[in-house]
Amino acid sequence: MEVITREKQAGIHPDSDVDAYMKGISVEGLKSNLQTDYILKILGLDICSDTMIGDAMRRGISGGQKKRLTTGSVFMRTEVL
């Protein structure tokens, strides 16, 4: 509420999509959150989000999916900082 009040006082009219996104990523205590789901979708990893990565003994996600997973994890770490 404080942010809404300050925006009104400053004459700021936030974009409704950005506002909804920011509210969505601030929800805590869920199994997954909007930001994680969004990045998985962008990287095309939403289809394998419940698949194990795998190793020499177990088949898991493909090599391309592993590369995209690494990219996504780097992106998520830089967003937190």
mmCIF file of the N, C-alpha and C atoms, coordinates in Angstrom:
data_MODEL
# 
_entry.id   MODEL 
# 
loop_
_atom_site.group_PDB 
_atom_site.id 
_atom_site.type_symbol 
_atom_site.label_atom_id 
_atom_site.label_alt_id 
_atom_site.label_comp_id 
_atom_site.label_asym_id 
_atom_site.label_entity_id 
_atom_site.label_seq_id 
_atom_site.pdbx_PDB_ins_code 
_atom_site.Cartn_x 
_atom_site.Cartn_y 
_atom_site.Cartn_z 
_atom_site.occupancy 
_atom_site.B_iso_or_equiv 
_atom_site.pdbx_formal_charge 
_atom_site.auth_seq_id 
_atom_site.auth_comp_id 
_atom_site.auth_asym_id 
_atom_site.auth_atom_id 
_atom_site.pdbx_PDB_model_num 
ATOM 1   N N  . MET A 1 1  ? 0.820  -1.194  0.000   1.00 0.00 ? 1  MET A N  1 
ATOM 2   C CA . MET A 1 1  ? 0.000  0.000   0.000   1.00 0.00 ? 1  MET A CA 1 
ATOM 3   C C  . MET A 1 1  ? 0.864  1.258   0.000   1.00 0.00 ? 1  MET A C  1 
ATOM 4   N N  . GLU A 1 2  ? 1.995  1.171   0.689   1.00 0.00 ? 2  GLU A N  1 
ATOM 5   C CA . GLU A 1 2  ? 2.906  2.320   0.753   1.00 0.00 ? 2  GLU A CA 1 
ATOM 6   C C  . GLU A 1 2  ? 3.406  2.692   -0.641  1.00 0.00 ? 2  GLU A C  1 
ATOM 7   N N  . VAL A 1 3  ? 3.752  1.697   -1.430  1.00 0.00 ? 3  VAL A N  1 
ATOM 8   C CA . VAL A 1 3  ? 4.250  1.948   -2.782  1.00 0.00 ? 3  VAL A CA 1 
ATOM 9   C C  . VAL A 1 3  ? 3.160  2.589   -3.637  1.00 0.00 ? 3  VAL A C  1 
ATOM 10  N N  . ILE A 1 4  ? 1.945  2.087   -3.534  1.00 0.00 ? 4  ILE A N  1 
ATOM 11  C CA . ILE A 1 4  ? 0.832  2.646   -4.308  1.00 0.00 ? 4  ILE A CA 1 
ATOM 12  C C  . ILE A 1 4  ? 0.610  4.102   -3.950  1.00 0.00 ? 4  ILE A C  1 
ATOM 13  N N  . THR A 1 5  ? 0.665  4.421   -2.657  1.00 0.00 ? 5  THR A N  1 
ATOM 14  C CA . THR A 1 5  ? 0.482  5.796   -2.195  1.00 0.00 ? 5  THR A CA 1 
ATOM 15  C C  . THR A 1 5  ? 1.580  6.703   -2.753  1.00 0.00 ? 5  THR A C  1 
ATOM 16  N N  . ARG A 1 6  ? 2.831  6.243   -2.681  1.00 0.00 ? 6  ARG A N  1 
ATOM 17  C CA . ARG A 1 6  ? 3.949  7.055   -3.181  1.00 0.00 ? 6  ARG A CA 1 
ATOM 18  C C  . ARG A 1 6  ? 3.878  7.243   -4.698  1.00 0.00 ? 6  ARG A C  1 
ATOM 19  N N  . GLU A 1 7  ? 3.451  6.202   -5.414  1.00 0.00 ? 7  GLU A N  1 
ATOM 20  C CA . GLU A 1 7  ? 3.309  6.338   -6.858  1.00 0.00 ? 7  GLU A CA 1 
ATOM 21  C C  . GLU A 1 7  ? 2.248  7.377   -7.212  1.00 0.00 ? 7  GLU A C  1 
ATOM 22  N N  . LYS A 1 8  ? 1.144  7.354   -6.492  1.00 0.00 ? 8  LYS A N  1 
ATOM 23  C CA . LYS A 1 8  ? 0.084  8.340   -6.741  1.00 0.00 ? 8  LYS A CA 1 
ATOM 24  C C  . LYS A 1 8  ? 0.566  9.747   -6.457  1.00 0.00 ? 8  LYS A C  1 
ATOM 25  N N  . GLN A 1 9  ? 1.297  9.926   -5.366  1.00 0.00 ? 9  GLN A N  1 
ATOM 26  C CA . GLN A 1 9  ? 1.813  11.243  -5.004  1.00 0.00 ? 9  GLN A CA 1 
ATOM 27  C C  . GLN A 1 9  ? 2.800  11.760  -6.048  1.00 0.00 ? 9  GLN A C  1 
ATOM 28  N N  . ALA A 1 10 ? 3.595  10.853  -6.616  1.00 0.00 ? 10 ALA A N  1 
ATOM 29  C CA . ALA A 1 10 ? 4.599  11.246  -7.608  1.00 0.00 ? 10 ALA A CA 1 
ATOM 30  C C  . ALA A 1 10 ? 4.035  11.303  -9.020  1.00 0.00 ? 10 ALA A C  1 
ATOM 31  N N  . GLY A 1 11 ? 2.776  10.903  -9.185  1.00 0.00 ? 11 GLY A N  1 
ATOM 32  C CA . GLY A 1 11 ? 2.167  10.917  -10.504 1.00 0.00 ? 11 GLY A CA 1 
ATOM 33  C C  . GLY A 1 11 ? 2.647  9.793   -11.411 1.00 0.00 ? 11 GLY A C  1 
ATOM 34  N N  . ILE A 1 12 ? 3.076  8.706   -10.798 1.00 0.00 ? 12 ILE A N  1 
ATOM 35  C CA . ILE A 1 12 ? 3.573  7.555   -11.557 1.00 0.00 ? 12 ILE A CA 1 
ATOM 36  C C  . ILE A 1 12 ? 2.413  6.610   -11.830 1.00 0.00 ? 12 ILE A C  1 
ATOM 37  N N  . HIS A 1 13 ? 2.289  6.192   -13.085 1.00 0.00 ? 13 HIS A N  1 
ATOM 38  C CA . HIS A 1 13 ? 1.257  5.244   -13.478 1.00 0.00 ? 13 HIS A CA 1 
ATOM 39  C C  . HIS A 1 13 ? 1.951  3.987   -13.989 1.00 0.00 ? 13 HIS A C  1 
ATOM 40  N N  . PRO A 1 14 ? 2.115  2.967   -13.124 1.00 0.00 ? 14 PRO A N  1 
ATOM 41  C CA . PRO A 1 14 ? 2.863  1.772   -13.529 1.00 0.00 ? 14 PRO A CA 1 
ATOM 42  C C  . PRO A 1 14 ? 2.136  0.977   -14.613 1.00 0.00 ? 14 PRO A C  1 
ATOM 43  N N  . ASP A 1 15 ? 2.918  0.315   -15.439 1.00 0.00 ? 15 ASP A N  1 
ATOM 44  C CA . ASP A 1 15 ? 2.372  -0.573  -16.463 1.00 0.00 ? 15 ASP A CA 1 
ATOM 45  C C  . ASP A 1 15 ? 1.696  -1.750  -15.754 1.00 0.00 ? 15 ASP A C  1 
ATOM 46  N N  . SER A 1 16 ? 0.484  -2.073  -16.138 1.00 0.00 ? 16 SER A N  1 
ATOM 47  C CA . SER A 1 16 ? -0.271 -3.106  -15.438 1.00 0.00 ? 16 SER A CA 1 
ATOM 48  C C  . SER A 1 16 ? 0.377  -4.483  -15.554 1.00 0.00 ? 16 SER A C  1 
ATOM 49  N N  . ASP A 1 17 ? 1.013  -4.785  -16.697 1.00 0.00 ? 17 ASP A N  1 
ATOM 50  C CA . ASP A 1 17 ? 1.682  -6.074  -16.860 1.00 0.00 ? 17 ASP A CA 1 
ATOM 51  C C  . ASP A 1 17 ? 2.897  -6.189  -15.944 1.00 0.00 ? 17 ASP A C  1 
ATOM 52  N N  . VAL A 1 18 ? 3.688  -5.131  -15.883 1.00 0.00 ? 18 VAL A N  1 
ATOM 53  C CA . VAL A 1 18 ? 4.867  -5.124  -15.017 1.00 0.00 ? 18 VAL A CA 1 
ATOM 54  C C  . VAL A 1 18 ? 4.435  -5.187  -13.554 1.00 0.00 ? 18 VAL A C  1 
ATOM 55  N N  . ASP A 1 19 ? 3.391  -4.470  -13.212 1.00 0.00 ? 19 ASP A N  1 
ATOM 56  C CA . ASP A 1 19 ? 2.883  -4.473  -11.847 1.00 0.00 ? 19 ASP A CA 1 
ATOM 57  C C  . ASP A 1 19 ? 2.424  -5.877  -11.444 1.00 0.00 ? 19 ASP A C  1 
ATOM 58  N N  . ALA A 1 20 ? 1.692  -6.558  -12.318 1.00 0.00 ? 20 ALA A N  1 
ATOM 59  C CA . ALA A 1 20 ? 1.221  -7.918  -12.030 1.00 0.00 ? 20 ALA A CA 1 
ATOM 60  C C  . ALA A 1 20 ? 2.395  -8.879  -11.902 1.00 0.00 ? 20 ALA A C  1 
ATOM 61  N N  . TYR A 1 21 ? 3.411  -8.713  -12.761 1.00 0.00 ? 21 TYR A N  1 
ATOM 62  C CA . TYR A 1 21 ? 4.600  -9.561  -12.699 1.00 0.00 ? 21 TYR A CA 1 
ATOM 63  C C  . TYR A 1 21 ? 5.335  -9.365  -11.374 1.00 0.00 ? 21 TYR A C  1 
ATOM 64  N N  . MET A 1 22 ? 5.539  -8.129  -10.972 1.00 0.00 ? 22 MET A N  1 
ATOM 65  C CA . MET A 1 22 ? 6.251  -7.846  -9.729  1.00 0.00 ? 22 MET A CA 1 
ATOM 66  C C  . MET A 1 22 ? 5.496  -8.404  -8.517  1.00 0.00 ? 22 MET A C  1 
ATOM 67  N N  . LYS A 1 23 ? 4.183  -8.290  -8.525  1.00 0.00 ? 23 LYS A N  1 
ATOM 68  C CA . LYS A 1 23 ? 3.395  -8.865  -7.430  1.00 0.00 ? 23 LYS A CA 1 
ATOM 69  C C  . LYS A 1 23 ? 3.492  -10.384 -7.445  1.00 0.00 ? 23 LYS A C  1 
ATOM 70  N N  . GLY A 1 24 ? 3.499  -10.972 -8.633  1.00 0.00 ? 24 GLY A N  1 
ATOM 71  C CA . GLY A 1 24 ? 3.570  -12.423 -8.757  1.00 0.00 ? 24 GLY A CA 1 
ATOM 72  C C  . GLY A 1 24 ? 4.877  -13.004 -8.263  1.00 0.00 ? 24 GLY A C  1 
ATOM 73  N N  . ILE A 1 25 ? 6.003  -12.328 -8.519  1.00 0.00 ? 25 ILE A N  1 
ATOM 74  C CA . ILE A 1 25 ? 7.294  -12.869 -8.093  1.00 0.00 ? 25 ILE A CA 1 
ATOM 75  C C  . ILE A 1 25 ? 7.578  -12.610 -6.618  1.00 0.00 ? 25 ILE A C  1 
ATOM 76  N N  . SER A 1 26 ? 6.786  -11.763 -5.989  1.00 0.00 ? 26 SER A N  1 
ATOM 77  C CA . SER A 1 26 ? 7.036  -11.470 -4.581  1.00 0.00 ? 26 SER A CA 1 
ATOM 78  C C  . SER A 1 26 ? 6.319  -12.436 -3.640  1.00 0.00 ? 26 SER A C  1 
ATOM 79  N N  . VAL A 1 27 ? 5.473  -13.317 -4.182  1.00 0.00 ? 27 VAL A N  1 
ATOM 80  C CA . VAL A 1 27 ? 4.765  -14.286 -3.350  1.00 0.00 ? 27 VAL A CA 1 
ATOM 81  C C  . VAL A 1 27 ? 5.753  -15.336 -2.877  1.00 0.00 ? 27 VAL A C  1 
ATOM 82  N N  . GLU A 1 28 ? 5.757  -15.604 -1.582  1.00 0.00 ? 28 GLU A N  1 
ATOM 83  C CA . GLU A 1 28 ? 6.683  -16.576 -1.009  1.00 0.00 ? 28 GLU A CA 1 
ATOM 84  C C  . GLU A 1 28 ? 5.939  -17.797 -0.498  1.00 0.00 ? 28 GLU A C  1 
ATOM 85  N N  . GLY A 1 29 ? 6.686  -18.879 -0.304  1.00 0.00 ? 29 GLY A N  1 
ATOM 86  C CA . GLY A 1 29 ? 6.121  -20.071 0.295   1.00 0.00 ? 29 GLY A CA 1 
ATOM 87  C C  . GLY A 1 29 ? 5.453  -21.027 -0.674  1.00 0.00 ? 29 GLY A C  1 
ATOM 88  N N  . LEU A 1 30 ? 5.608  -20.808 -1.986  1.00 0.00 ? 30 LEU A N  1 
ATOM 89  C CA . LEU A 1 30 ? 5.023  -21.692 -2.977  1.00 0.00 ? 30 LEU A CA 1 
ATOM 90  C C  . LEU A 1 30 ? 6.065  -22.687 -3.468  1.00 0.00 ? 30 LEU A C  1 
ATOM 91  N N  . LYS A 1 31 ? 5.615  -23.800 -4.049  1.00 0.00 ? 31 LYS A N  1 
ATOM 92  C CA . LYS A 1 31 ? 6.526  -24.789 -4.618  1.00 0.00 ? 31 LYS A CA 1 
ATOM 93  C C  . LYS A 1 31 ? 7.336  -24.174 -5.753  1.00 0.00 ? 31 LYS A C  1 
ATOM 94  N N  . SER A 1 32 ? 6.697  -23.379 -6.571  1.00 0.00 ? 32 SER A N  1 
ATOM 95  C CA . SER A 1 32 ? 7.382  -22.650 -7.635  1.00 0.00 ? 32 SER A CA 1 
ATOM 96  C C  . SER A 1 32 ? 6.831  -21.239 -7.655  1.00 0.00 ? 32 SER A C  1 
ATOM 97  N N  . ASN A 1 33 ? 7.529  -20.357 -8.344  1.00 0.00 ? 33 ASN A N  1 
ATOM 98  C CA . ASN A 1 33 ? 7.017  -18.996 -8.428  1.00 0.00 ? 33 ASN A CA 1 
ATOM 99  C C  . ASN A 1 33 ? 6.942  -18.543 -9.879  1.00 0.00 ? 33 ASN A C  1 
ATOM 100 N N  . LEU A 1 34 ? 6.334  -17.437 -10.083 1.00 0.00 ? 34 LEU A N  1 
ATOM 101 C CA . LEU A 1 34 ? 6.090  -16.927 -11.433 1.00 0.00 ? 34 LEU A CA 1 
ATOM 102 C C  . LEU A 1 34 ? 7.386  -16.695 -12.197 1.00 0.00 ? 34 LEU A C  1 
ATOM 103 N N  . GLN A 1 35 ? 8.389  -16.172 -11.529 1.00 0.00 ? 35 GLN A N  1 
ATOM 104 C CA . GLN A 1 35 ? 9.655  -15.875 -12.195 1.00 0.00 ? 35 GLN A CA 1 
ATOM 105 C C  . GLN A 1 35 ? 10.321 -17.161 -12.700 1.00 0.00 ? 35 GLN A C  1 
ATOM 106 N N  . THR A 1 36 ? 10.353 -18.188 -11.871 1.00 0.00 ? 36 THR A N  1 
ATOM 107 C CA . THR A 1 36 ? 10.946 -19.465 -12.275 1.00 0.00 ? 36 THR A CA 1 
ATOM 108 C C  . THR A 1 36 ? 10.171 -20.075 -13.433 1.00 0.00 ? 36 THR A C  1 
ATOM 109 N N  . ASP A 1 37 ? 8.848  -20.081 -13.335 1.00 0.00 ? 37 ASP A N  1 
ATOM 110 C CA . ASP A 1 37 ? 8.018  -20.628 -14.410 1.00 0.00 ? 37 ASP A CA 1 
ATOM 111 C C  . ASP A 1 37 ? 8.213  -19.867 -15.717 1.00 0.00 ? 37 ASP A C  1 
ATOM 112 N N  . TYR A 1 38 ? 8.354  -18.560 -15.628 1.00 0.00 ? 38 TYR A N  1 
ATOM 113 C CA . TYR A 1 38 ? 8.547  -17.717 -16.811 1.00 0.00 ? 38 TYR A CA 1 
ATOM 114 C C  . TYR A 1 38 ? 9.876  -18.031 -17.495 1.00 0.00 ? 38 TYR A C  1 
ATOM 115 N N  . ILE A 1 39 ? 10.931 -18.148 -16.720 1.00 0.00 ? 39 ILE A N  1 
ATOM 116 C CA . ILE A 1 39 ? 12.251 -18.438 -17.287 1.00 0.00 ? 39 ILE A CA 1 
ATOM 117 C C  . ILE A 1 39 ? 12.279 -19.843 -17.885 1.00 0.00 ? 39 ILE A C  1 
ATOM 118 N N  . LEU A 1 40 ? 11.652 -20.809 -17.216 1.00 0.00 ? 40 LEU A N  1 
ATOM 119 C CA . LEU A 1 40 ? 11.562 -22.160 -17.771 1.00 0.00 ? 40 LEU A CA 1 
ATOM 120 C C  . LEU A 1 40 ? 10.856 -22.137 -19.130 1.00 0.00 ? 40 LEU A C  1 
ATOM 121 N N  . LYS A 1 41 ? 9.796  -21.366 -19.227 1.00 0.00 ? 41 LYS A N  1 
ATOM 122 C CA . LYS A 1 41 ? 9.032  -21.269 -20.479 1.00 0.00 ? 41 LYS A CA 1 
ATOM 123 C C  . LYS A 1 41 ? 9.872  -20.621 -21.580 1.00 0.00 ? 41 LYS A C  1 
ATOM 124 N N  . ILE A 1 42 ? 10.550 -19.540 -21.261 1.00 0.00 ? 42 ILE A N  1 
ATOM 125 C CA . ILE A 1 42 ? 11.385 -18.843 -22.248 1.00 0.00 ? 42 ILE A CA 1 
ATOM 126 C C  . ILE A 1 42 ? 12.488 -19.755 -22.779 1.00 0.00 ? 42 ILE A C  1 
ATOM 127 N N  . LEU A 1 43 ? 13.106 -20.538 -21.890 1.00 0.00 ? 43 LEU A N  1 
ATOM 128 C CA . LEU A 1 43 ? 14.208 -21.409 -22.285 1.00 0.00 ? 43 LEU A CA 1 
ATOM 129 C C  . LEU A 1 43 ? 13.739 -22.742 -22.869 1.00 0.00 ? 43 LEU A C  1 
ATOM 130 N N  . GLY A 1 44 ? 12.422 -22.957 -22.907 1.00 0.00 ? 44 GLY A N  1 
ATOM 131 C CA . GLY A 1 44 ? 11.893 -24.204 -23.438 1.00 0.00 ? 44 GLY A CA 1 
ATOM 132 C C  . GLY A 1 44 ? 12.113 -25.384 -22.527 1.00 0.00 ? 44 GLY A C  1 
ATOM 133 N N  . LEU A 1 45 ? 12.260 -25.117 -21.242 1.00 0.00 ? 45 LEU A N  1 
ATOM 134 C CA . LEU A 1 45 ? 12.504 -26.180 -20.269 1.00 0.00 ? 45 LEU A CA 1 
ATOM 135 C C  . LEU A 1 45 ? 11.255 -26.560 -19.484 1.00 0.00 ? 45 LEU A C  1 
ATOM 136 N N  . ASP A 1 46 ? 10.144 -25.920 -19.786 1.00 0.00 ? 46 ASP A N  1 
ATOM 137 C CA . ASP A 1 46 ? 8.918  -26.230 -19.058 1.00 0.00 ? 46 ASP A CA 1 
ATOM 138 C C  . ASP A 1 46 ? 8.448  -27.659 -19.313 1.00 0.00 ? 46 ASP A C  1 
ATOM 139 N N  . ILE A 1 47 ? 8.800  -28.230 -20.468 1.00 0.00 ? 47 ILE A N  1 
ATOM 140 C CA . ILE A 1 47 ? 8.377  -29.593 -20.777 1.00 0.00 ? 47 ILE A CA 1 
ATOM 141 C C  . ILE A 1 47 ? 9.165  -30.650 -20.001 1.00 0.00 ? 47 ILE A C  1 
ATOM 142 N N  . CYS A 1 48 ? 10.313 -30.265 -19.460 1.00 0.00 ? 48 CYS A N  1 
ATOM 143 C CA . CYS A 1 48 ? 11.137 -31.224 -18.719 1.00 0.00 ? 48 CYS A CA 1 
ATOM 144 C C  . CYS A 1 48 ? 11.405 -30.744 -17.292 1.00 0.00 ? 48 CYS A C  1 
ATOM 145 N N  . SER A 1 49 ? 10.547 -29.892 -16.763 1.00 0.00 ? 49 SER A N  1 
ATOM 146 C CA . SER A 1 49 ? 10.804 -29.316 -15.440 1.00 0.00 ? 49 SER A CA 1 
ATOM 147 C C  . SER A 1 49 ? 10.782 -30.350 -14.312 1.00 0.00 ? 49 SER A C  1 
ATOM 148 N N  . ASP A 1 50 ? 10.121 -31.493 -14.517 1.00 0.00 ? 50 ASP A N  1 
ATOM 149 C CA . ASP A 1 50 ? 10.086 -32.536 -13.494 1.00 0.00 ? 50 ASP A CA 1 
ATOM 150 C C  . ASP A 1 50 ? 11.011 -33.706 -13.815 1.00 0.00 ? 50 ASP A C  1 
ATOM 151 N N  . THR A 1 51 ? 11.882 -33.547 -14.805 1.00 0.00 ? 51 THR A N  1 
ATOM 152 C CA . THR A 1 51 ? 12.804 -34.606 -15.217 1.00 0.00 ? 51 THR A CA 1 
ATOM 153 C C  . THR A 1 51 ? 14.136 -34.427 -14.499 1.00 0.00 ? 51 THR A C  1 
ATOM 154 N N  . MET A 1 52 ? 14.721 -35.546 -14.072 1.00 0.00 ? 52 MET A N  1 
ATOM 155 C CA . MET A 1 52 ? 16.046 -35.487 -13.449 1.00 0.00 ? 52 MET A CA 1 
ATOM 156 C C  . MET A 1 52 ? 17.086 -35.093 -14.489 1.00 0.00 ? 52 MET A C  1 
ATOM 157 N N  . ILE A 1 53 ? 18.140 -34.453 -14.060 1.00 0.00 ? 53 ILE A N  1 
ATOM 158 C CA . ILE A 1 53 ? 19.204 -34.046 -14.972 1.00 0.00 ? 53 ILE A CA 1 
ATOM 159 C C  . ILE A 1 53 ? 19.901 -35.270 -15.548 1.00 0.00 ? 53 ILE A C  1 
ATOM 160 N N  . GLY A 1 54 ? 20.152 -36.271 -14.740 1.00 0.00 ? 54 GLY A N  1 
ATOM 161 C CA . GLY A 1 54 ? 20.775 -37.503 -15.197 1.00 0.00 ? 54 GLY A CA 1 
ATOM 162 C C  . GLY A 1 54 ? 22.282 -37.479 -15.052 1.00 0.00 ? 54 GLY A C  1 
ATOM 163 N N  . ASP A 1 55 ? 22.881 -38.632 -15.310 1.00 0.00 ? 55 ASP A N  1 
ATOM 164 C CA . ASP A 1 55 ? 24.329 -38.783 -15.244 1.00 0.00 ? 55 ASP A CA 1 
ATOM 165 C C  . ASP A 1 55 ? 24.735 -39.941 -16.146 1.00 0.00 ? 55 ASP A C  1 
ATOM 166 N N  . ALA A 1 56 ? 25.935 -40.486 -15.964 1.00 0.00 ? 56 ALA A N  1 
ATOM 167 C CA . ALA A 1 56 ? 26.416 -41.568 -16.818 1.00 0.00 ? 56 ALA A CA 1 
ATOM 168 C C  . ALA A 1 56 ? 25.559 -42.827 -16.688 1.00 0.00 ? 56 ALA A C  1 
ATOM 169 N N  . MET A 1 57 ? 24.928 -43.029 -15.552 1.00 0.00 ? 57 MET A N  1 
ATOM 170 C CA . MET A 1 57 ? 24.128 -44.224 -15.307 1.00 0.00 ? 57 MET A CA 1 
ATOM 171 C C  . MET A 1 57 ? 22.642 -44.025 -15.592 1.00 0.00 ? 57 MET A C  1 
ATOM 172 N N  . ARG A 1 58 ? 22.171 -42.813 -15.546 1.00 0.00 ? 58 ARG A N  1 
ATOM 173 C CA . ARG A 1 58 ? 20.741 -42.511 -15.712 1.00 0.00 ? 58 ARG A CA 1 
ATOM 174 C C  . ARG A 1 58 ? 20.511 -41.541 -16.835 1.00 0.00 ? 58 ARG A C  1 
ATOM 175 N N  . ARG A 1 59 ? 19.558 -41.869 -17.682 1.00 0.00 ? 59 ARG A N  1 
ATOM 176 C CA . ARG A 1 59 ? 19.196 -40.942 -18.751 1.00 0.00 ? 59 ARG A CA 1 
ATOM 177 C C  . ARG A 1 59 ? 18.377 -39.805 -18.142 1.00 0.00 ? 59 ARG A C  1 
ATOM 178 N N  . GLY A 1 60 ? 18.683 -38.615 -18.531 1.00 0.00 ? 60 GLY A N  1 
ATOM 179 C CA . GLY A 1 60 ? 17.961 -37.456 -18.023 1.00 0.00 ? 60 GLY A CA 1 
ATOM 180 C C  . GLY A 1 60 ? 17.636 -36.510 -19.164 1.00 0.00 ? 60 GLY A C  1 
ATOM 181 N N  . ILE A 1 61 ? 17.786 -35.240 -18.917 1.00 0.00 ? 61 ILE A N  1 
ATOM 182 C CA . ILE A 1 61 ? 17.506 -34.242 -19.948 1.00 0.00 ? 61 ILE A CA 1 
ATOM 183 C C  . ILE A 1 61 ? 18.604 -34.281 -21.009 1.00 0.00 ? 61 ILE A C  1 
ATOM 184 N N  . SER A 1 62 ? 18.313 -33.724 -22.175 1.00 0.00 ? 62 SER A N  1 
ATOM 185 C CA . SER A 1 62 ? 19.270 -33.745 -23.284 1.00 0.00 ? 62 SER A CA 1 
ATOM 186 C C  . SER A 1 62 ? 20.427 -32.768 -23.047 1.00 0.00 ? 62 SER A C  1 
ATOM 187 N N  . GLY A 1 63 ? 21.426 -32.863 -23.901 1.00 0.00 ? 63 GLY A N  1 
ATOM 188 C CA . GLY A 1 63 ? 22.581 -31.971 -23.786 1.00 0.00 ? 63 GLY A CA 1 
ATOM 189 C C  . GLY A 1 63 ? 22.207 -30.511 -23.991 1.00 0.00 ? 63 GLY A C  1 
ATOM 190 N N  . GLY A 1 64 ? 21.323 -30.253 -24.952 1.00 0.00 ? 64 GLY A N  1 
ATOM 191 C CA . GLY A 1 64 ? 20.870 -28.881 -25.192 1.00 0.00 ? 64 GLY A CA 1 
ATOM 192 C C  . GLY A 1 64 ? 20.083 -28.331 -24.024 1.00 0.00 ? 64 GLY A C  1 
ATOM 193 N N  . GLN A 1 65 ? 19.271 -29.195 -23.434 1.00 0.00 ? 65 GLN A N  1 
ATOM 194 C CA . GLN A 1 65 ? 18.500 -28.771 -22.254 1.00 0.00 ? 65 GLN A CA 1 
ATOM 195 C C  . GLN A 1 65 ? 19.434 -28.471 -21.082 1.00 0.00 ? 65 GLN A C  1 
ATOM 196 N N  . LYS A 1 66 ? 20.511 -29.237 -20.949 1.00 0.00 ? 66 LYS A N  1 
ATOM 197 C CA . LYS A 1 66 ? 21.491 -28.973 -19.883 1.00 0.00 ? 66 LYS A CA 1 
ATOM 198 C C  . LYS A 1 66 ? 22.142 -27.603 -20.078 1.00 0.00 ? 66 LYS A C  1 
ATOM 199 N N  . LYS A 1 67 ? 22.457 -27.279 -21.324 1.00 0.00 ? 67 LYS A N  1 
ATOM 200 C CA . LYS A 1 67 ? 23.065 -25.975 -21.607 1.00 0.00 ? 67 LYS A CA 1 
ATOM 201 C C  . LYS A 1 67 ? 22.099 -24.837 -21.265 1.00 0.00 ? 67 LYS A C  1 
ATOM 202 N N  . ARG A 1 68 ? 20.833 -24.996 -21.654 1.00 0.00 ? 68 ARG A N  1 
ATOM 203 C CA . ARG A 1 68 ? 19.835 -23.967 -21.344 1.00 0.00 ? 68 ARG A CA 1 
ATOM 204 C C  . ARG A 1 68 ? 19.586 -23.876 -19.847 1.00 0.00 ? 68 ARG A C  1 
ATOM 205 N N  . LEU A 1 69 ? 19.644 -25.013 -19.148 1.00 0.00 ? 69 LEU A N  1 
ATOM 206 C CA . LEU A 1 69 ? 19.487 -25.017 -17.695 1.00 0.00 ? 69 LEU A CA 1 
ATOM 207 C C  . LEU A 1 69 ? 20.610 -24.224 -17.031 1.00 0.00 ? 69 LEU A C  1 
ATOM 208 N N  . THR A 1 70 ? 21.833 -24.407 -17.531 1.00 0.00 ? 70 THR A N  1 
ATOM 209 C CA . THR A 1 70 ? 22.972 -23.642 -17.000 1.00 0.00 ? 70 THR A CA 1 
ATOM 210 C C  . THR A 1 70 ? 22.765 -22.149 -17.228 1.00 0.00 ? 70 THR A C  1 
ATOM 211 N N  . THR A 1 71 ? 22.305 -21.780 -18.405 1.00 0.00 ? 71 THR A N  1 
ATOM 212 C CA . THR A 1 71 ? 22.029 -20.377 -18.711 1.00 0.00 ? 71 THR A CA 1 
ATOM 213 C C  . THR A 1 71 ? 20.974 -19.816 -17.762 1.00 0.00 ? 71 THR A C  1 
ATOM 214 N N  . GLY A 1 72 ? 19.905 -20.568 -17.561 1.00 0.00 ? 72 GLY A N  1 
ATOM 215 C CA . GLY A 1 72 ? 18.834 -20.131 -16.659 1.00 0.00 ? 72 GLY A CA 1 
ATOM 216 C C  . GLY A 1 72 ? 19.299 -19.987 -15.225 1.00 0.00 ? 72 GLY A C  1 
ATOM 217 N N  . SER A 1 73 ? 20.149 -20.929 -14.763 1.00 0.00 ? 73 SER A N  1 
ATOM 218 C CA . SER A 1 73 ? 20.618 -20.838 -13.378 1.00 0.00 ? 73 SER A CA 1 
ATOM 219 C C  . SER A 1 73 ? 21.543 -19.643 -13.177 1.00 0.00 ? 73 SER A C  1 
ATOM 220 N N  . VAL A 1 74 ? 22.346 -19.318 -14.186 1.00 0.00 ? 74 VAL A N  1 
ATOM 221 C CA . VAL A 1 74 ? 23.199 -18.123 -14.100 1.00 0.00 ? 74 VAL A CA 1 
ATOM 222 C C  . VAL A 1 74 ? 22.329 -16.877 -14.066 1.00 0.00 ? 74 VAL A C  1 
ATOM 223 N N  . PHE A 1 75 ? 21.291 -16.853 -14.905 1.00 0.00 ? 75 PHE A N  1 
ATOM 224 C CA . PHE A 1 75 ? 20.388 -15.714 -14.945 1.00 0.00 ? 75 PHE A CA 1 
ATOM 225 C C  . PHE A 1 75 ? 19.685 -15.517 -13.603 1.00 0.00 ? 75 PHE A C  1 
ATOM 226 N N  . MET A 1 76 ? 19.213 -16.616 -13.010 1.00 0.00 ? 76 MET A N  1 
ATOM 227 C CA . MET A 1 76 ? 18.516 -16.526 -11.724 1.00 0.00 ? 76 MET A CA 1 
ATOM 228 C C  . MET A 1 76 ? 19.439 -16.023 -10.617 1.00 0.00 ? 76 MET A C  1 
ATOM 229 N N  . ARG A 1 77 ? 20.686 -16.454 -10.630 1.00 0.00 ? 77 ARG A N  1 
ATOM 230 C CA . ARG A 1 77 ? 21.631 -15.994 -9.608  1.00 0.00 ? 77 ARG A CA 1 
ATOM 231 C C  . ARG A 1 77 ? 21.934 -14.517 -9.758  1.00 0.00 ? 77 ARG A C  1 
ATOM 232 N N  . THR A 1 78 ? 22.051 -14.024 -10.977 1.00 0.00 ? 78 THR A N  1 
ATOM 233 C CA . THR A 1 78 ? 22.353 -12.602 -11.167 1.00 0.00 ? 78 THR A CA 1 
ATOM 234 C C  . THR A 1 78 ? 21.139 -11.752 -10.844 1.00 0.00 ? 78 THR A C  1 
ATOM 235 N N  . GLU A 1 79 ? 19.929 -12.274 -11.015 1.00 0.00 ? 79 GLU A N  1 
ATOM 236 C CA . GLU A 1 79 ? 18.720 -11.530 -10.675 1.00 0.00 ? 79 GLU A CA 1 
ATOM 237 C C  . GLU A 1 79 ? 18.623 -11.341 -9.169  1.00 0.00 ? 79 GLU A C  1 
ATOM 238 N N  . VAL A 1 80 ? 19.041 -12.324 -8.395  1.00 0.00 ? 80 VAL A N  1 
ATOM 239 C CA . VAL A 1 80 ? 18.950 -12.244 -6.943  1.00 0.00 ? 80 VAL A CA 1 
ATOM 240 C C  . VAL A 1 80 ? 19.935 -11.219 -6.399  1.00 0.00 ? 80 VAL A C  1 
ATOM 241 N N  . LEU A 1 81 ? 21.123 -11.154 -7.014  1.00 0.00 ? 81 LEU A N  1 
ATOM 242 C CA . LEU A 1 81 ? 22.131 -10.214 -6.543  1.00 0.00 ? 81 LEU A CA 1 
ATOM 243 C C  . LEU A 1 81 ? 21.672 -8.836  -6.854  1.00 0.00 ? 81 LEU A C  1 
# 
